Amino acid sequence: MGYPTIDKFDIKFIKRTKTNVKSFDHPNTFTHLINSLIGLIFVPHEFHKKGRRKYKIDFLNEAISNYQILVNIFSGTIKLFNEQGKVFTPKKIFYKDDQDEEKTIDETTVGDLIRLFRNGIAHQNITPVAEGDRWKGIIVRNYRNQEKEKNGDFNFESFLNQKELKVFATFIADEYLKNIEQ
């Protein structure tokens, strides 16, 4: 006797999560957006990795710069303040490859971006950025190994505010849904 299943769970999960992202506007919206992003990063990736889902077009191998919506999110710098009130202006995205060479959004694929967000979140390298009691955004970092993490030597860092997080989560959902072979 088998367990009851939901046919095409990944597709239904992506659609429901996309609906939640678009319509959710209640207390803890930012927390729900982070949870949605996590689900949209993990569920489709695992279905694809296990051979349970294939894509018409492998958008994951496309450069970030091929998508204007991502260029708008990940270009430039952001002005932030540390706990002591000191200003710093990190790049919206910073990424060094395995050869320790810094990469631009022209040289970084959507798949790299999603993988780096996945790794950073999975290893608890996510930092909320607050203004008073409200979250302004999140910083996600990735480290190649524990030694690099101990030394604060990250190979990836990105800042997203609430609006950008919503756009990024919706982009991921849309691209998977457009490209899934059913």
N, C-alpha and C positions, 0 to 999 in steps of 0.2 A: 504494500500500500504506500503510495507516495504522499507527499505533503501538498496541500493546496498551494497553488502558485498564482501569481499575477502575470498574465501574458505581457511580454514586452515591458517589464518593470522599468528598465532604464529610460525608455522613451516616455513612459507615463510620469516617471519621477522628474525628468527634465521639464516636461510641460507644466506639471504642478508647481515645481519650484519657480519656474519663470513667472507663472501667474502670481505666486506669493511675492516675488521680488517687485513686480509691477504695482501690485495693489496694497502692499503692506505699508501702513502709515499709523503706527500706534507706538506706545511706550516701548522702548528697547528696540526700535527699528534697526539701529546699527548692529546690534547683536544678532538679530534675525538675518540681516544681510550677510554677515560673516558666516553664519551657519549655512545659508543658501549657497554662498560661494564655495564653501568646503564641499558640500554635497555635489555641486556641479563640476568640481574638479575631480573628485574621487569616483563617483558612480560611473560616468561614461568611460573614464580612463580604465577602470578595472574590467568593464564589459569588453572593451576593445582589446585590452592586454590578454584576456583569457580567450580571445577568438570568438566571443559571443555576439560581436557587433562589428560590422565593417562600414567604411565610409566611401561615398561616391568620389569625393575630392578630398585629398589629404590636406585639409586646411592647417593642420598642426605643423606641417613643414613649410608653411608660408611665412615670410618675414612679417614682423609686427608692422613695419612701415607700409605693407600692402593694404592695411585696414585703417582708413582715416579715423575711425572711431577710437582705435587704440593709439594712434599717433596723438590725438587730442589728449588722451589720458596720460601717456607715458613720455611726453616731450617736456623739455625744460627743467626748471628747478622749482622748489617749494620753499617758502620762508617759514621756518619753525623756531620755536623757543625751547630751550632745555629747562630743567627745574630751577636753575639759577637765573633764568630770564635772559640768558645769552642767546643771540640769534645765530642760527646756522641755516645754510641753504643747500640741502642735498639735491642731487638730481632726482627726478621723478622715477627714474630707473637706473640702476647701476648693476652691471653684470660683467664678470670676468669668467672666461672659459677655462677649460682644464689646463691650458698652456699659460694661464695667468694674464691673458690679453683682454683688455677691456673691449667690450662689444657695444655697438650702437643698436638702435632699433631696426636699422637696415640689415644688421648681421645676426639678429636674434629672432628665432622662430617663435610662432605662437605656442608650439609645443614646448620649447624651452621655457617660455614665460609661465605656462601652466604648471610645468614640472617644478620650477623653482618656487612658485607660490605653494604648490602641494608640499614640497619638502620643508619649506620654512614653517608652514602651518603645522605639519605633522610633528615637527621637532620643537614645537612651542616657541618659535622665534618670531612671534607676533607681538607687537607693542602698540597699545592704544595711545593715541595722541589726544590730549584733552585740553579744553579751555574751561577752566572751572570744573564743574561736575559733568559736563557734556563732552562726549567723544567728538573730536574734530576729524579724526581719521585713524588709520592704522599704518604702521611700518612693518613690513614683512622682510625678514632677512633669511639668507641661506648660508650655511658654512659647509665646506667640503668634508670636514671631519671634526671630531671632538677636540683635537689639539688646536685647530684653527679657531674653533668656537671659544675655547679657553682664552686665546690671545685676542679675541675680538676681530679676527681677520675674516670678514665675510666676503663671499664672492657674488652675492646678490643682495640688493636692497631696493625696496620700492615703497612709496607712500601713496595711499589712496584715501581721498575723503569720502564721505557718505555717498554723494552723487556719483563719483567715479566708480565706487564699489558696485553700485547698482547698475551702471552702464556696463562694467566689465562682466558682472554675473550674467546680465542679459545677453551680451555678446557671446559668451561661452554657450549658453543655452541655444541661442539662435543658430550658431554655426554647427553645433552637433545635430540639431533637428533638421537643418537644411541638407546635411551631408550623410545622414544615417541611411544605409541601405536596409530596407525593411523586408 
